[in-house]
Amino acid sequence: MNPAKLPVAILAGGLATRLKPITEKIPKLLVEVAGEPFFTHQIELLKKSGLDHLVVCVGYLGEMVVERYGDGSRWGVKIEYSFDGPRLLGTGGALIRALPLLGDVFYVLYGDSYLPIDYLAVGGAFQRSGRLGMMTVFENSERFDASNVWFEGGSIRAYDKKNKLPAMRHIDYGLGLFRKEAFDGFPRDEVVDLSDVQKGLLGRGELAGFEITRRFYEVGSHAGLRELDELLKNPP
């Protein structure tokens, strides 16, 4: 399948506690950056990359996102929504709940990530890999956050958010691709962390790696929010 035809799951159901007090009344997607809600910038970036089918996994204050963006037609994209339900399901649980909307193959993007890259190149590489999952990685060397990936020779050797190895110089960049079979065996409507899915795939040789050389931006923290605001107001 043409990678431009794949849907993008956007994980946006968390409580965004690091952005308080801003997120006490609005969800992270609606936090203002450079005069617009962050989600508007994310939509425009994806659309420019050729991706126009978005499935937003929402939880905390998700109704506000639906009210603001609707079906996405005003922005020239198609938006569907998957709600966690009465309790937050975690990043993996939210994706499992959204599988009926996502189909057989899909991108996964965090709802606080701004990634100015070639998404279709990543999608094409994933399809050629024949694996069940792909993680994009960036040689972070502790610059922007804690490195958690050992990536060497074009392959992910280890991935762990809690137990750091000296060889870990890369970080999970915030964009992945999956086939729906990657989630086989995990419970539905239960809390599942996407990192557990990824570590399971890695252990079976089913997690491909794709190295990105351009740094990531995020609005998950006040510092990240200020940095992206500056970038978008004064593009290079």
Order of alpha helices (4+ residues) and beta strands (2+ residues): beta-beta-beta-alpha-beta-alpha-beta-alpha-beta-beta-alpha-beta-beta-beta-beta-alpha-beta-beta-alpha
